Each structure stands twice: as C-alpha cells, then as structure tokens.
Amino acid sequence: MDKSKDEILQGVTDCLVNALGVGEDEVKLESSLVKDLGAESIDFLDVVFRLEKNFGIKIPRGDLFPENLLTNPAFISDGRITDSGMQELKTKLPHIDFSEFEKEPLVSNLSDVFTVGMIVDYLFGKLAEKTGA
C-alpha cells in the first residue's frame, strides 16, 4: 500500500526531531529546515541518511539538496542566482516550487525553499516511483 502524505509527514517529522533535536510541534509543512528548525549544512547529510533508513529508499547525492551549485560562477552573480542557475535548480530539484524565490533570487534566501513540505513532496514522488504507482 502506498503511503499517504500524512504518513510521510509523520516519518519526516520523526527523522527531523531525531536529526535536529527539535520538538515535534515545531515541524510543520511550511517550516524552513534552516530558519525554523536550525539545520546546518552538516545536518542535511544526517537527514538524508535517516530518511533513507526510515523509508527504505536510496536518495542519490544532490537529488534532495543540491551540491556544488553555489560554487559555479555561471550560476551566481553579485549574490544572486542567475537565469542559468535558476534553470539548473529547476532541473535538479523538480519537486520544489521556486515561484516565490524567483521574485528575489538571492543566494542568502535559497535555504528558504528547503522546507518540510518539500521533503514530503519529494518522498511522495520517490515512493510512488518505487511502487510503480
């Protein structure tokens, strides 16, 4: 049986509570991993590991959180994501809605797109692929 988004949210919440040491009541779909839950770059590895273990899937490197994007000068200019950088983000992270971020694509705001809801949507699609739904 496929997992519902509510079941996935509960599994994600469990992973984030354990990985980040936050309270279960702090984890909401709209919660930013960095701003609201205090995640740091090293925490993303732990989160991915826990999600893989909890959901029995493999999450390829860079599939959930991009790698090396911010070090590519073609994608960054004057502290902003360039048009080609935006295209790269959309290609690598199709599970994220960038519409709000695109209005002010500052590198410093990029972490805002990494939310609990984004993880739930990613896992929902990944688990559907796994079960062939």
C-alpha positions in Angstrom: 0.0 0.0 0.0 1.3 3.5 -0.9 2.0 5.9 2.0 -0.3 8.9 2.3 1.3 12.4 2.6 0.2 12.4 6.3 2.1 9.2 6.9 5.1 10.5 5.0 4.9 13.8 7.1 5.0 11.7 10.3 8.1 9.8 9.1 9.8 13.0 8.1 8.9 14.6 11.4 10.4 11.7 13.3 13.6 12.0 11.2 13.9 15.7 11.8 13.2 15.5 15.5 16.0 13.0 15.9 18.4 14.6 13.5 17.9 18.3 14.6 16.8 17.9 18.2 13.7 19.9 17.6 10.2 19.3 19.1 7.6 17.5 17.1 5.3 20.6 17.4 8.0 22.7 15.6 7.8 20.5 12.4 5.2 21.9 10.1 4.9 21.6 6.3 5.9 25.2 5.9 8.9 25.0 8.3 12.2 26.0 6.8 14.9 23.5 7.7 17.4 26.3 8.2 15.5 29.3 9.5 12.8 27.5 11.6 14.5 24.2 12.5 18.1 25.4 12.8 19.6 22.9 10.3 23.2 23.4 9.3 24.8 22.1 6.2 26.2 19.0 8.0 22.7 18.2 9.2 21.5 17.7 5.7 23.6 14.5 5.4 22.1 13.1 8.6 18.6 14.0 7.5 19.1 12.2 4.2 20.6 9.1 5.9 17.6 9.0 8.3 15.1 9.4 5.5 16.7 6.6 3.5 16.6 4.3 6.6 13.1 5.3 7.6 11.5 5.0 4.1 13.7 2.1 2.8 14.9 4.1 -0.3 18.1 5.4 -1.7 18.4 9.2 -2.2 21.1 9.9 -4.8 23.6 12.6 -3.8 22.3 16.0 -4.8 18.8 14.7 -5.5 17.1 16.2 -2.5 19.6 19.1 -1.7 21.8 20.4 -4.5 25.6 20.1 -4.3 28.2 22.4 -5.8 25.6 24.7 -7.4 26.6 27.7 -5.3 30.3 27.3 -6.3 29.7 27.5 -10.0 30.3 31.1 -11.2 27.9 30.6 -14.2 25.0 30.2 -11.7 25.9 33.0 -9.2 26.4 36.7 -9.9 26.6 39.5 -7.3 25.0 37.3 -4.6 22.1 36.3 -6.9 21.2 33.2 -8.7 21.5 33.8 -12.4 18.9 32.8 -15.0 21.0 29.7 -15.9 21.4 29.0 -12.2 17.6 29.1 -11.8 17.2 26.8 -14.7 19.7 24.4 -13.2 17.9 24.5 -9.8 14.5 23.7 -11.5 16.1 20.8 -13.5 17.9 19.3 -10.5 15.0 19.9 -8.0 11.7 19.5 -9.9 10.0 18.8 -6.6 10.4 22.4 -5.4 8.2 25.3 -6.2 10.6 28.2 -6.9 7.9 30.8 -7.8 8.4 32.9 -4.6 12.2 32.5 -4.6 12.3 33.7 -8.3 10.9 37.1 -7.3 14.1 37.8 -5.3 16.7 35.1 -6.2 19.3 36.0 -3.6 21.7 33.3 -2.6 21.1 34.1 1.0 17.4 33.3 0.5 17.9 29.9 -1.2 17.7 27.9 2.1 14.1 29.1 2.4 13.0 26.7 -0.3 14.1 23.7 1.7 11.0 23.1 3.8 9.4 20.1 5.5 6.8 20.2 2.7 9.4 20.0 0.0 10.8 16.8 1.6 7.3 15.3 1.9 6.6 16.1 -1.8 10.0 14.6 -2.8 9.4 11.4 -0.8 5.8 11.1 -2.1 7.1 11.1 -5.7 10.0 8.9 -4.9 7.9 6.3 -3.1 5.3 6.3 -5.9 8.2 5.6 -8.4 9.3 2.7 -6.1 5.9 1.1 -6.0 5.2 1.9 -9.7 2.1 4.0 -8.9 
